[in-house]
Amino acid sequence: MYDFIALGCGLVGKFVVTKLTDMGYKVHVVDLKIPDKIKANNSISYHEGDVFRIVEDLPESKLILNLLPGSIGEMVRPTLISKSIDVIDLAFTESEPTIHNQLAVNNDCRLIWDVGIAPGLSNMLIKKEYTKDSKIMEVTIKVGGNPAQPDGEWSYMAPFSPTDVIEEYTRPARIIENGELKIVDALTDLHQITVNNYGKMEAFLTDGLRSLLDSKMATNMREYTVRWPGHIQKWLATKDSVSDDELIEAWKFDQTVDEFTWMEIRITYHDYQVVWEVSDIGKDGASSMARTTGLVTLACAVELLTSYGSGFAKFKAGVLAPEDLPIDSIERVVKFMISEGVTITRTITE
């Protein structure tokens, strides 16, 4: 029996499965095309081919990692849940996996979704503050993975599926305003910000709150994507003339280019603010976004796997959001990321 079966082996998937084997776990990888470096890893077995044909006949495992691109990741969810196997799910899809909650309950299994940096770690850090003081007035999340310097063109490389980035730019953004759900156009509220160590960048609204929309942890909540100045203006000027294939090529990730991931979560109370800042520049050949996303995925997977001896007391059956994790699990996720070299700081201002 394998500890994990990983569906998908892209930039984040490669990092996750390699790290799991470094930690001593047995991993089986399934993807249409698997990188040679993964094939050469003696601690990894693999099955290369169409995931939809393979998923019906997967080898036995304790837990499945859904690391597939969004639309494909959603299509396999019902099959995975029907197998009564627990799932750690990173597939960023427009249709949220909560639609499968009853199926998961009926099959006595768990699917923990959006286990990346944002959504994911962002939800957990907000939950930490909410547990200390529930009277949150406003939450603002700003996050992005970008080249270390603008290049005069797109000034961007897609650290995960470029098609998911395109969906992010076109899908209306849901925010919480005065306790009510409000839908606004994506890319609105464009404004300049200052990012530590990098200077002036721009932030714009995108649909990243997801499960936080139903969390009732704050009266006002927004999430912004962060890019270099000029990037989103170029997108708006060319989106009707440039094809998805052209964008995928233009945004292709280049491992020779220095890059970074940065997130700020500003949590406002009546008389003080808490600011969490998360940053990374990559390490040991892994990109910053692969690390900041993949380490959350990996930590959640290990939390669920190691809970098996406790009768699942901490993880009820159903579809669970990151903020649904027990607070001690959230604490261990944060400590694990810091131990792996991700910079995470918390400051309070009166």
C-alpha positions in Angstrom: 0.0 0.0 0.0 1.2 3.5 -0.8 0.9 6.4 1.7 0.0 8.8 -1.1 -1.2 8.7 -4.7 -0.5 12.0 -6.4 -2.7 12.9 -9.4 -0.8 15.5 -11.3 2.9 16.3 -11.4 3.3 19.9 -12.6 5.5 22.6 -11.0 3.8 22.2 -7.6 3.2 18.5 -7.9 6.9 17.7 -8.6 7.9 19.6 -5.5 5.2 17.9 -3.3 5.9 14.3 -4.3 9.7 14.8 -4.1 9.4 16.3 -0.6 7.2 13.5 0.5 9.7 10.9 -0.5 12.5 12.9 1.2 10.3 12.5 4.4 10.2 8.7 3.9 6.7 8.3 2.5 5.8 5.9 -0.3 4.3 7.8 -3.3 2.7 6.7 -6.6 2.4 9.4 -9.3 -0.2 9.5 -12.0 -0.1 12.0 -14.9 -0.4 12.2 -18.7 3.3 13.0 -18.9 5.7 12.7 -15.9 9.0 14.6 -15.7 12.1 12.5 -16.2 13.4 13.7 -12.8 10.4 12.1 -11.1 10.8 8.9 -13.1 14.4 8.7 -12.0 13.5 9.0 -8.3 13.8 5.4 -7.0 11.4 6.3 -4.1 8.6 7.1 -6.6 6.5 4.7 -8.7 4.4 6.1 -11.4 1.7 5.4 -14.0 1.9 7.6 -17.1 -1.3 8.1 -19.1 -4.8 9.5 -19.2 -5.8 10.1 -15.6 -9.5 9.5 -16.4 -8.7 5.9 -17.5 -6.3 5.3 -14.6 -8.4 6.8 -11.8 -10.9 3.9 -11.9 -8.2 1.4 -11.2 -5.8 3.1 -8.8 -3.5 1.1 -6.6 -4.3 0.9 -2.9 -3.3 4.0 -0.9 -4.1 5.7 2.4 -4.6 9.2 0.8 -4.9 10.8 -2.6 -3.5 14.2 -3.6 -5.5 16.0 -6.3 -2.8 18.2 -7.9 -4.5 18.4 -11.3 -5.3 21.6 -13.2 -8.7 23.1 -12.2 -11.2 21.8 -14.6 -9.7 18.3 -14.7 -9.4 18.2 -11.0 -13.1 18.8 -10.6 -14.0 16.0 -12.9 -12.2 13.4 -10.9 -13.5 14.4 -7.5 -16.7 12.4 -7.5 -14.8 9.2 -8.5 -12.2 9.7 -5.8 -14.8 10.4 -3.1 -16.8 7.4 -4.2 -13.8 5.2 -3.5 -14.0 6.2 0.2 -10.4 7.5 0.2 -9.4 10.7 1.8 -8.4 13.5 -0.6 -6.1 16.5 -0.2 -7.3 18.8 -3.0 -5.3 21.6 -4.6 -7.3 21.8 -7.9 -8.5 25.5 -8.1 -11.9 25.2 -9.7 -14.8 27.6 -10.3 -17.2 25.0 -8.9 -16.2 24.5 -5.3 -16.0 20.9 -4.0 -18.5 21.6 -1.3 -21.1 20.4 -3.8 -19.7 16.9 -3.0 -20.1 17.2 0.7 -23.0 14.8 1.1 -21.2 12.2 -1.1 -18.2 12.5 1.1 -20.3 12.1 4.3 -22.1 9.1 2.7 -18.7 7.5 1.9 -17.2 8.3 5.3 -14.2 10.2 3.8 -12.7 13.6 3.9 -11.7 16.1 1.1 -9.7 19.1 2.3 -9.7 21.7 -0.4 -7.8 24.8 -1.4 -4.7 23.8 0.5 -2.3 26.3 -1.1 -1.0 29.7 0.0 -4.1 31.7 -0.8 -6.6 30.3 -0.5 -5.2 28.0 2.1 -2.6 29.4 4.4 -4.4 32.7 4.3 -7.6 31.1 5.7 -5.6 29.4 8.4 -3.9 32.6 9.6 -7.2 34.4 9.7 -8.7 31.5 11.7 -5.8 31.9 14.2 -6.7 35.5 14.8 -10.4 34.8 14.9 -9.8 32.2 17.6 -7.9 34.9 19.7 -10.4 37.7 19.0 -13.6 37.1 17.0 -14.5 40.7 16.6 -12.8 41.2 13.2 -14.0 44.2 11.2 -12.1 43.8 8.0 -9.7 41.4 6.3 -7.6 42.3 3.2 -5.5 39.7 1.5 -2.9 40.7 -1.1 -0.9 37.9 -2.7 1.1 37.1 -5.9 4.0 35.2 -7.3 6.1 37.3 -9.7 9.5 37.6 -11.3 11.9 39.5 -9.0 12.2 42.3 -11.6 9.7 43.6 -14.3 10.8 42.8 -17.8 9.0 45.4 -19.9 6.7 42.8 -21.4 4.2 40.8 -19.3 6.5 40.8 -16.2 5.0 37.5 -15.2 5.5 33.8 -15.2 2.7 31.4 -14.4 3.9 29.2 -11.5 0.9 26.9 -12.0 -1.5 26.2 -14.8 -1.7 29.3 -17.0 -5.4 28.4 -17.8 -6.2 28.8 -14.1 -4.6 32.3 -14.2 -6.7 33.3 -17.2 -9.8 32.1 -15.3 -8.7 34.2 -12.3 -8.6 37.3 -14.5 -12.0 36.7 -16.1 -14.2 35.4 -13.2 -16.2 38.0 -11.3 -14.8 38.6 -7.8 -16.9 37.9 -4.7 -16.3 40.0 -1.7 -17.9 40.6 1.7 -19.1 44.1 2.3 -20.9 45.1 5.5 -21.6 41.5 6.2 -23.2 40.9 2.7 -21.9 39.0 -0.3 -21.2 41.3 -3.2 -20.1 40.4 -6.7 -17.9 42.8 -8.6 -15.9 42.6 -11.9 -12.5 41.0 -11.6 -9.5 43.3 -11.8 -11.4 46.3 -10.3 -10.1 48.5 -7.4 -6.7 48.5 -9.1 -4.2 50.4 -6.9 -0.6 50.8 -6.2 1.0 49.2 -3.2 4.5 48.8 -1.8 6.0 45.4 -1.4 8.9 45.0 1.1 12.2 44.6 -0.8 10.6 45.0 -4.2 9.0 48.5 -4.2 6.0 49.7 -6.1 3.6 47.0 -7.4 -0.2 46.9 -8.2 -3.1 45.0 -6.6 -6.5 44.3 -8.1 -9.6 42.3 -6.9 -9.9 38.6 -7.8 -12.1 35.8 -6.7 -9.9 34.3 -4.1 -12.0 34.3 -0.9 -14.0 31.2 -1.7 -14.8 29.3 1.6 -14.0 32.5 3.5 -17.2 33.9 2.0 -19.2 31.6 4.3 -16.9 31.7 7.3 -18.5 34.8 8.9 -15.1 35.6 10.4 -15.2 39.2 9.3 -17.7 41.9 8.3 -15.7 43.0 5.3 -13.3 40.8 3.3 -11.4 41.2 0.0 -8.6 39.4 -1.8 -6.3 41.1 -4.3 -3.8 39.7 -6.7 -0.4 41.4 -6.9 1.5 42.1 -10.1 4.1 44.4 -11.5 2.8 47.7 -12.9 1.7 47.4 -16.5 0.9 43.7 -16.4 -2.9 43.9 -16.0 -3.1 46.9 -18.3 -1.4 44.8 -21.0 -4.0 42.0 -20.3 -6.9 44.4 -20.6 -5.6 45.9 -23.9 -4.9 42.5 -25.6 -7.3 40.0 -24.0 -9.6 40.0 -27.0 -6.9 39.5 -29.5 -4.4 37.2 -27.8 -5.1 33.5 -27.7 -4.9 31.3 -24.6 -2.1 29.3 -26.4 -0.1 32.6 -26.9 -0.5 33.5 -23.3 0.5 30.1 -22.1 3.7 30.5 -24.2 4.3 34.1 -23.0 3.8 33.2 -19.4 5.8 30.0 -19.5 7.7 29.5 -16.2 11.4 30.0 -16.6 13.4 28.5 -13.8 16.5 30.6 -14.7 14.6 33.8 -13.8 14.7 35.0 -10.1 11.2 35.2 -8.7 9.3 35.6 -5.4 6.0 35.0 -3.7 4.6 37.5 -1.3 1.4 37.7 0.7 0.0 40.2 3.2 -3.0 39.6 5.3 -4.3 42.7 7.1 -6.8 42.0 9.9 -8.5 45.1 11.3 -10.2 45.3 14.7 -11.8 48.3 16.3 -8.6 49.6 18.0 -5.8 47.6 16.5 -4.5 45.7 13.4 -2.7 42.5 12.9 -0.6 42.1 9.8 0.8 38.7 8.6 3.4 38.8 5.9 4.6 35.7 4.1 7.4 35.7 1.6 9.7 33.3 -0.2 12.3 33.4 -3.0 12.5 29.6 -3.8 15.1 27.1 -2.6 17.0 24.1 -3.9 15.7 24.4 -7.4 12.0 24.8 -6.3 10.2 28.0 -7.1 8.7 30.2 -4.4 5.2 29.4 -5.5 5.8 25.7 -5.6 7.2 25.9 -2.1 4.6 28.2 -0.5 1.8 26.3 -2.1 3.2 22.8 -1.9 4.4 23.0 1.7 0.8 23.8 2.8 -0.5 20.9 0.7 2.1 18.6 2.1 1.6 19.7 5.7 -2.2 19.2 5.5 -1.6 15.8 3.9 0.7 14.7 6.7 -1.8 16.1 9.3 -4.6 14.0 7.9 -2.4 10.9 7.5 -1.0 11.0 11.0 -4.5 11.5 12.4 -5.5 8.0 11.4 -4.5 6.5 14.7 -6.8 8.8 16.6 -10.0 7.6 15.0 -10.5 10.7 12.9 -11.6 12.6 16.0 -10.2 15.8 14.6 -11.4 15.4 11.0 -15.1 14.7 10.5 -16.3 13.2 7.3 -17.2 15.6 4.5 -15.7 18.4 2.4 -13.5 20.6 4.7 -12.0 24.1 4.1 -8.6 25.1 5.4 -10.1 27.1 8.2 -12.0 23.9 9.3 -8.8 22.3 10.4 -8.3 22.1 14.2 -6.2 25.0 15.5 -3.4 22.7 16.6 -3.1 21.4 13.1 -3.0 25.0 11.8 -0.2 25.8 14.2 1.8 22.8 13.0 1.3 23.9 9.3 2.7 27.3 10.1 5.6 26.0 12.1 6.4 23.5 9.3 6.5 26.2 6.7 8.8 28.3 8.9 11.1 25.3 9.5 11.4 24.9 5.7 12.6 28.5 5.3 9.5 30.4 4.4 9.4 33.8 6.0 6.3 34.3 8.1 5.9 37.3 10.4 3.1 38.8 12.5 3.0 42.4 13.6 0.4 44.3 15.7 -0.2 48.1 15.4 -2.4 50.1 17.7 
